[in-house]
């Protein structure tokens, strides 16, 4: 899922724990799933930001260029305004957009 097109809130929202238990039956398992997805989103965001900022970097930076590169500042501000990875992951989980499985539960059902 594209993290730029998410409907996740940009601020912290109080949520009902029962919503997180529906799919897994265990709040800790749900939090672990959301945490892993948040890490994936965070890495994806960092890589994309790094690539965009490298487009504007020059081989010889002097003090004047560092303060006057407006493009880099605007790109950084855009990424700062995006919802945080954990909020995006929580919204994806609640919307049912995450695929997850628990191999230990699958073994119990087969055995």
MMTF fields as JSON, N, C-alpha, C and O atoms, coordinates in Angstrom:
{
  "mmtfVersion": "1.0.0",
  "mmtfProducer": "UNKNOWN",
  "numBonds": 443,
  "numAtoms": 444,
  "numGroups": 111,
  "numChains": 1,
  "numModels": 1,
  "chainsPerModel": [1],
  "groupsPerChain": [111],
  "chainIdList": ["A"],
  "bondAtomList": [4, 2, 8, 6, 12, 10, 16, 14, 20, 18, 24, 22, 28, 26, 32, 30, 36, 34, 40, 38, 44, 42, 48, 46, 52, 50, 56, 54, 60, 58, 64, 62, 68, 66, 72, 70, 76, 74, 80, 78, 84, 82, 88, 86, 92, 90, 96, 94, 100, 98, 104, 102, 108, 106, 112, 110, 116, 114, 120, 118, 124, 122, 128, 126, 132, 130, 136, 134, 140, 138, 144, 142, 148, 146, 152, 150, 156, 154, 160, 158, 164, 162, 168, 166, 172, 170, 176, 174, 180, 178, 184, 182, 188, 186, 192, 190, 196, 194, 200, 198, 204, 202, 208, 206, 212, 210, 216, 214, 220, 218, 224, 222, 228, 226, 232, 230, 236, 234, 240, 238, 244, 242, 248, 246, 252, 250, 256, 254, 260, 258, 264, 262, 268, 266, 272, 270, 276, 274, 280, 278, 284, 282, 288, 286, 292, 290, 296, 294, 300, 298, 304, 302, 308, 306, 312, 310, 316, 314, 320, 318, 324, 322, 328, 326, 332, 330, 336, 334, 340, 338, 344, 342, 348, 346, 352, 350, 356, 354, 360, 358, 364, 362, 368, 366, 372, 370, 376, 374, 380, 378, 384, 382, 388, 386, 392, 390, 396, 394, 400, 398, 404, 402, 408, 406, 412, 410, 416, 414, 420, 418, 424, 422, 428, 426, 432, 430, 436, 434, 440, 438],
  "bondOrderList": [1, 1, 1, 1, 1, 1, 1, 1, 1, 1, 1, 1, 1, 1, 1, 1, 1, 1, 1, 1, 1, 1, 1, 1, 1, 1, 1, 1, 1, 1, 1, 1, 1, 1, 1, 1, 1, 1, 1, 1, 1, 1, 1, 1, 1, 1, 1, 1, 1, 1, 1, 1, 1, 1, 1, 1, 1, 1, 1, 1, 1, 1, 1, 1, 1, 1, 1, 1, 1, 1, 1, 1, 1, 1, 1, 1, 1, 1, 1, 1, 1, 1, 1, 1, 1, 1, 1, 1, 1, 1, 1, 1, 1, 1, 1, 1, 1, 1, 1, 1, 1, 1, 1, 1, 1, 1, 1, 1, 1, 1],
  "groupList": [{"groupName": "UNK", "atomNameList": ["N", "CA", "C", "O"], "elementList": ["N", "C", "C", "O"], "formalChargeList": [0, 0, 0, 0], "bondAtomList": [1, 0, 2, 1, 3, 2], "bondOrderList": [1, 1, 2], "singleLetterCode": "X", "chemCompType": "L-PEPTIDE LINKING"}],
  "groupTypeList": [0, 0, 0, 0, 0, 0, 0, 0, 0, 0, 0, 0, 0, 0, 0, 0, 0, 0, 0, 0, 0, 0, 0, 0, 0, 0, 0, 0, 0, 0, 0, 0, 0, 0, 0, 0, 0, 0, 0, 0, 0, 0, 0, 0, 0, 0, 0, 0, 0, 0, 0, 0, 0, 0, 0, 0, 0, 0, 0, 0, 0, 0, 0, 0, 0, 0, 0, 0, 0, 0, 0, 0, 0, 0, 0, 0, 0, 0, 0, 0, 0, 0, 0, 0, 0, 0, 0, 0, 0, 0, 0, 0, 0, 0, 0, 0, 0, 0, 0, 0, 0, 0, 0, 0, 0, 0, 0, 0, 0, 0, 0],
  "groupIdList": [1, 2, 3, 4, 5, 6, 7, 8, 9, 10, 11, 12, 13, 14, 15, 16, 17, 18, 19, 20, 21, 22, 23, 24, 25, 26, 27, 28, 29, 30, 31, 32, 33, 34, 35, 36, 37, 38, 39, 40, 41, 42, 43, 44, 45, 46, 47, 48, 49, 50, 51, 52, 53, 54, 55, 56, 57, 58, 59, 60, 61, 62, 63, 64, 65, 66, 67, 68, 69, 70, 71, 72, 73, 74, 75, 76, 77, 78, 79, 80, 81, 82, 83, 84, 85, 86, 87, 88, 89, 90, 91, 92, 93, 94, 95, 96, 97, 98, 99, 100, 101, 102, 103, 104, 105, 106, 107, 108, 109, 110, 111],
  "secStructList": [7, 7, 4, 4, 4, 7, 7, 7, 7, 1, 1, 7, 7, 7, 7, 7, 2, 2, 2, 2, 2, 6, 6, 6, 1, 7, 2, 2, 2, 2, 2, 2, 2, 2, 2, 2, 2, 2, 2, 2, 2, 2, 2, 2, 2, 2, 2, 2, 2, 2, 2, 2, 2, 2, 2, 2, 7, 7, 1, 1, 7, 7, 2, 2, 2, 2, 2, 2, 7, 2, 2, 2, 2, 2, 2, 2, 2, 2, 2, 2, 2, 1, 7, 7, 2, 2, 2, 2, 2, 2, 2, 2, 2, 2, 2, 6, 7, 7, 7, 7, 7, 7, 2, 2, 2, 2, 2, 2, 2, 2, 7],
  "xCoordList": [0.841, 0.0, 0.883, 1.919, 0.466, 1.211, 0.941, -0.2, 1.989, 1.806, 1.406, 0.942, 1.577, 1.185, -0.321, -0.869, -0.984, -2.423, -3.24, -4.34, -2.725, -3.409, -4.402, -4.262, -5.395, -6.363, -6.087, -6.978, -4.856, -4.47, -4.397, -4.008, -4.77, -4.684, -3.23, -2.354, -2.978, -1.614, -1.298, -0.146, -2.307, -2.1, -2.57, -3.241, -2.218, -2.592, -4.095, -4.681, -4.707, -6.144, -6.377, -5.712, -7.31, -7.667, -8.471, -9.422, -8.086, -8.754, -9.297, -8.827, -10.28, -10.866, -10.054, -9.866, -9.576, -8.758, -9.511, -8.901, -10.82, -11.619, -11.485, -11.586, -11.257, -11.087, -9.823, -9.778, -8.81, -7.546, -7.564, -6.735, -8.488, -8.552, -9.38, -9.231, -10.234, -11.164, -10.481, -10.907, -9.432, -8.818, -7.913, -7.859, -7.201, -6.212, -6.675, -6.233, -7.557, -7.985, -7.012, -7.221, -5.954, -4.919, -4.34, -3.82, -4.426, -3.951, -2.443, -1.969, -1.689, -0.233, 0.18, 1.123, -0.528, -0.248, -0.565, 0.181, -1.659, -2.034, -0.98, -0.615, -0.497, 0.527, 1.823, 2.496, 2.168, 3.376, 3.239, 4.194, 2.074, 1.82, 1.927, 2.561, 1.308, 1.342, 2.775, 3.194, 3.511, 4.902, 5.776, 6.598, 5.601, 6.384, 6.044, 6.93, 4.773, 4.363, 4.876, 5.285, 4.855, 5.366, 6.854, 7.307, 7.615, 9.035, 9.219, 10.104, 8.383, 8.455, 8.17, 8.881, 7.139, 6.772, 7.883, 8.213, 8.461, 9.53, 10.729, 11.28, 11.131, 12.263, 11.937, 12.779, 10.736, 10.307, 10.335, 10.798, 9.848, 9.837, 11.263, 11.555, 12.135, 13.515, 14.235, 14.953, 14.038, 14.691, 14.212, 15.014, 12.907, 12.355, 12.841, 13.202, 12.849, 13.328, 14.806, 15.22, 15.586, 17.013, 17.247, 18.099, 16.491, 16.629, 16.267, 16.957, 15.189, 14.766, 15.757, 16.008, 16.318, 17.286, 18.611, 19.304, 18.964, 20.203, 20.136, 21.17, 18.943, 18.802, 19.302, 19.786, 19.187, 19.561, 20.956, 21.458, 21.578, 22.889, 23.95, 23.858, 24.937, 26.044, 27.316, 27.37, 28.328, 29.565, 30.333, 31.055, 30.181, 30.877, 29.849, 29.329, 29.573, 28.634, 29.395, 30.353, 28.957, 29.517, 28.417, 27.259, 28.748, 27.817, 26.594, 25.486, 26.787, 25.672, 24.657, 23.45, 25.145, 24.246, 23.427, 22.274, 23.986, 23.29, 22.064, 21.009, 22.19, 21.087, 20.083, 18.96, 20.451, 19.578, 18.939, 18.301, 19.081, 18.485, 17.027, 16.73, 16.151, 14.727, 14.043, 13.117, 14.484, 13.852, 13.993, 13.036, 15.186, 15.403, 14.567, 14.039, 14.45, 13.661, 12.198, 11.544, 11.675, 10.268, 9.991, 8.959, 10.896, 10.728, 10.739, 9.912, 11.663, 11.738, 10.477, 9.975, 9.966, 8.736, 7.549, 6.69, 7.504, 6.415, 6.422, 5.376, 7.596, 7.688, 7.418, 6.912, 7.747, 7.458, 5.963, 5.495, 5.211, 3.763, 2.987, 1.82, 3.611, 2.932, 2.655, 3.368, 1.617, 1.386, 2.581, 3.282, 2.802, 3.916, 3.647, 2.491, 4.717, 4.551, 3.661, 2.913, 3.726, 2.884, 1.408, 0.559, 1.082, -0.319, -0.833, -1.981, 0.042, -0.346, -0.574, -1.555, 0.32, 0.201, -1.057, -1.749, -1.353, -2.56, -3.807, -4.747, -3.827, -4.986, -5.135, -6.249, -4.025, -4.068, -4.614, -5.415, -4.184, -4.651, -6.154, -6.876, -6.618, -8.049, -8.896, -10.041, -8.342, -9.074, -9.032, -9.682, -8.273, -8.172, -7.295, -7.478, -6.351, -5.49, -4.153, -3.32, -3.939, -2.697, -2.917, -3.91, -1.975, -1.988, -1.018, 0.135, -1.477, -0.609, -1.035, -2.176, -0.079, -0.37, 0.517, 1.569, 0.096, 0.857, 1.158, 0.272, 2.396, 2.758, 2.508, 2.167, 2.668, 2.456, 0.975, 0.661, 0.078, -1.343, -1.711, -2.582, -1.05, -1.31, -0.889, -1.574, 0.228, 0.689, -0.28, -0.521, -0.847, -1.815, -3.07, -3.635, -3.505, -4.719, -4.482, -5.404, -3.268, -2.984, -2.731, -3.062, -2.155, -1.753, -2.799, -2.604],
  "yCoordList": [-1.182, 0.0, 1.241, 1.279, 2.242, 3.48, 4.325, 4.707, 4.613, 5.34, 6.791, 7.447, 7.304, 8.687, 8.828, 9.918, 7.743, 7.787, 7.17, 6.669, 7.201, 6.596, 7.566, 8.783, 7.009, 7.841, 7.809, 8.072, 7.486, 7.428, 8.843, 9.78, 8.992, 10.32, 10.722, 9.869, 12.032, 12.511, 12.72, 12.954, 12.638, 12.776, 11.498, 10.662, 11.366, 10.188, 10.19, 11.221, 9.029, 8.869, 7.752, 6.717, 7.957, 6.904, 5.844, 6.16, 4.602, 3.51, 2.499, 2.411, 1.747, 0.696, -0.581, -1.014, -1.181, -2.388, -3.547, -4.411, -3.567, -4.655, -4.701, -5.769, -3.541, -3.499, -4.233, -4.805, -4.218, -4.865, -6.365, -7.1, -6.82, -8.233, -9.052, -10.273, -8.409, -9.114, -10.153, -11.307, -9.749, -10.636, -11.703, -12.824, -11.364, -12.299, -13.005, -14.117, -12.37, -12.93, -12.648, -13.1, -11.909, -11.643, -10.254, -9.991, -9.373, -8.001, -7.953, -7.119, -8.829, -8.83, -9.248, -8.699, -10.211, -10.635, -9.501, -9.272, -8.8, -7.673, -6.569, -5.997, -6.275, -5.238, -5.655, -4.822, -6.923, -7.416, -7.272, -6.887, -7.574, -7.442, -5.985, -5.664, -5.108, -3.678, -3.153, -2.334, -3.61, -3.185, -3.598, -2.814, -4.825, -5.293, -4.502, -4.158, -4.221, -3.435, -1.994, -1.407, -1.43, -0.073, -0.004, 0.981, -1.044, -1.09, -1.135, -0.47, -1.92, -1.981, -0.61, -0.174, 0.06, 1.373, 2.377, 3.193, 2.317, 3.238, 3.091, 4.09, 1.875, 1.627, 2.137, 2.76, 1.878, 2.329, 3.862, 4.42, 4.529, 5.988, 6.556, 7.519, 5.967, 6.441, 6.287, 7.187, 5.15, 4.913, 5.91, 6.46, 6.139, 7.071, 8.496, 9.211, 8.903, 10.237, 10.384, 11.411, 9.369, 9.409, 9.56, 10.342, 8.813, 8.904, 10.294, 10.842, 10.861, 12.186, 13.266, 14.196, 13.154, 14.152, 14.032, 15.03, 12.815, 12.626, 13.279, 13.644, 13.431, 14.085, 15.526, 16.056, 16.159, 17.562, 17.757, 18.88, 16.702, 16.859, 17.098, 16.586, 17.87, 18.12, 17.565, 17.297, 17.398, 16.806, 17.758, 17.312, 19.062, 20.022, 20.937, 21.864, 20.662, 21.483, 22.564, 22.288, 23.796, 24.841, 25.358, 24.965, 26.196, 26.647, 27.347, 27.196, 28.109, 28.841, 27.881, 28.091, 26.836, 25.879, 25.109, 24.771, 24.829, 24.058, 24.826, 24.229, 26.13, 26.919, 27.34, 27.712, 27.292, 27.828, 26.786, 27.146, 25.526, 24.51, 24.292, 23.43, 25.06, 25.047, 23.74, 23.297, 23.128, 21.886, 20.797, 20.084, 20.68, 19.683, 19.986, 19.075, 21.248, 21.637, 21.3, 20.792, 21.571, 21.277, 19.78, 19.346, 18.994, 17.537, 17.024, 16.189, 17.513, 17.085, 17.458, 16.664, 18.648, 19.076, 18.217, 17.898, 17.846, 16.982, 15.657, 15.189, 15.058, 13.772, 13.915, 12.985, 15.061, 15.29, 15.414, 15.079, 15.891, 16.061, 14.766, 14.676, 13.781, 12.498, 11.846, 12.1, 11.001, 10.259, 9.373, 8.91, 9.148, 8.308, 6.851, 6.443, 6.066, 4.676, 3.829, 2.987, 4.033, 3.22, 3.567, 2.687, 4.823, 5.194, 4.63, 4.199, 4.645, 4.073, 2.573, 2.044, 1.884, 0.435, 0.083, -0.879, 0.846, 0.584, 0.771, -0.019, 1.8, 2.03, 0.913, 0.462, 0.467, -0.653, -1.905, -2.633, -2.154, -3.332, -3.25, -4.22, -2.105, -1.944, -1.995, -2.446, -1.538, -1.57, -2.942, -3.154, -3.872, -5.216, -5.278, -6.161, -4.372, -4.32, -5.031, -5.045, -5.623, -6.333, -7.829, -8.37, -8.488, -9.944, -10.432, -10.003, -11.316, -11.887, -13.317, -13.707, -14.083, -15.462, -15.836, -15.232, -16.829, -17.304, -18.777, -19.62, -19.095, -20.49, -21.449, -22.61, -20.994, -21.888, -22.267, -23.397, -21.354, -21.682, -22.618, -23.474, -22.462, -23.352, -24.773, -25.722, -24.942, -26.274, -26.924, -28.128, -26.129, -26.652, -27.14, -28.169, -26.413, -26.792, -28.047, -28.841, -28.238, -29.411, -30.642, -31.76, -30.445, -31.564, -31.99, -32.925],
  "zCoordList": [0.0, 0.0, 0.0, 0.663, -0.741, -0.826, 0.414, 0.676, 1.17, 2.425, 2.209, 3.142, 0.995, 0.715, 0.529, 0.698, 0.186, -0.083, 1.047, 0.813, 2.241, 3.37, 3.991, 3.877, 4.642, 5.354, 6.859, 7.667, 7.224, 8.636, 9.209, 8.512, 10.467, 11.094, 11.291, 11.434, 11.298, 11.499, 12.98, 13.343, 13.82, 15.263, 15.952, 15.347, 17.195, 17.967, 18.218, 18.55, 18.056, 18.241, 19.253, 19.203, 20.163, 21.111, 20.37, 19.655, 20.546, 19.828, 20.825, 21.959, 20.392, 21.206, 20.996, 19.859, 22.07, 21.965, 21.321, 20.692, 21.473, 20.897, 19.378, 18.775, 18.761, 17.309, 16.873, 15.784, 17.713, 17.374, 17.646, 17.111, 18.461, 18.833, 17.837, 17.775, 17.071, 16.172, 15.287, 15.241, 14.59, 13.595, 14.191, 13.684, 15.266, 15.804, 17.072, 17.362, 17.823, 19.093, 20.222, 21.347, 19.937, 20.927, 20.67, 19.586, 21.65, 21.475, 21.238, 20.467, 21.884, 21.741, 20.331, 19.762, 19.784, 18.416, 17.442, 16.49, 17.677, 16.824, 16.885, 15.858, 18.077, 18.236, 17.536, 16.928, 17.618, 16.943, 15.423, 14.749, 14.893, 13.45, 13.034, 12.029, 13.807, 13.496, 13.598, 12.78, 14.576, 14.741, 13.568, 13.095, 13.099, 11.96, 10.697, 9.915, 10.507, 9.344, 9.45, 8.448, 10.65, 10.849, 10.499, 9.916, 10.853, 10.491, 8.976, 8.436, 8.287, 6.827, 6.21, 5.305, 6.697, 6.17, 6.441, 5.58, 7.638, 8.007, 7.079, 6.616, 6.806, 5.905, 4.506, 3.859, 4.045, 2.722, 2.637, 1.643, 3.666, 3.679, 3.694, 2.985, 4.49, 4.575, 3.24, 2.806, 2.599, 1.314, 0.263, -0.492, 0.219, -0.759, -0.496, -1.43, 0.754, 1.112, 0.752, 0.215, 1.046, 0.738, -0.764, -1.187, -1.569, -3.022, -3.533, -4.393, -3.007, -3.463, -3.054, -3.819, -1.864, -1.41, -2.158, -2.358, -2.571, -3.324, -4.699, -5.258, -5.246, -6.54, -6.485, -7.486, -5.322, -5.191, -4.605, -4.574, -4.151, -3.534, -4.603, -5.719, -4.243, -5.161, -4.539, -3.339, -5.364, -4.873, -3.958, -3.066, -4.173, -3.312, -2.652, -3.273, -1.405, -0.642, 0.098, 0.821, -0.092, 0.746, 1.657, 1.514, 2.551, 3.58, 2.992, 3.507, 1.92, 1.31, 0.69, 0.805, 0.036, -0.608, 0.409, 0.141, 1.55, 2.57, 3.055, 3.272, 3.226, 3.75, 2.683, 3.021, 1.417, 0.388, -0.505, -1.494, -0.2, -1.046, -0.631, 0.196, -1.201, -0.849, -1.246, -0.567, -2.324, -2.773, -1.709, -1.406, -1.154, -0.109, 1.127, 1.765, 1.456, 2.622, 2.408, 3.318, 1.23, 0.937, 0.953, 1.465, 0.404, 0.408, 1.84, 2.208, 2.644, 4.049, 4.81, 5.606, 4.576, 5.249, 4.837, 5.659, 3.57, 3.105, 3.865, 4.316, 4.006, 4.697, 6.189, 6.817, 6.76, 8.175, 8.435, 9.523, 7.451, 7.612, 7.399, 7.78, 6.807, 6.604, 7.953, 8.924, 8.018, 9.273, 9.592, 8.692, 10.855, 11.291, 10.898, 10.78, 10.696, 10.251, 11.153, 10.656, 12.466, 13.347, 13.195, 13.336, 12.912, 12.684, 11.354, 11.249, 10.347, 9.053, 9.196, 8.673, 9.898, 10.079, 10.869, 10.535, 11.898, 12.696, 11.842, 11.938, 11.013, 10.154, 9.122, 8.856, 8.542, 7.602, 8.278, 7.692, 9.499, 10.237, 10.478, 10.251, 10.934, 11.224, 9.956, 9.993, 8.839, 7.571, 6.905, 5.881, 7.477, 6.908, 5.68, 4.843, 5.546, 4.371, 4.572, 3.666, 5.748, 6.018, 5.893, 6.379, 5.233, 5.191, 6.252, 6.292, 7.099, 8.124, 8.375, 8.132, 8.869, 9.231, 10.392, 10.603, 11.143, 12.287, 12.054, 12.195, 11.7, 11.403, 12.571, 12.343, 13.8, 14.938, 15.06, 15.435, 14.753, 14.778, 13.645, 13.801, 12.497, 11.363, 11.7, 11.318, 12.41, 12.814, 13.778, 13.699, 14.699, 15.661, 14.952, 15.323, 13.94, 13.219, 12.372, 12.184, 11.862, 11.054, 11.925, 11.529, 13.087, 13.935, 14.834, 15.61]
}
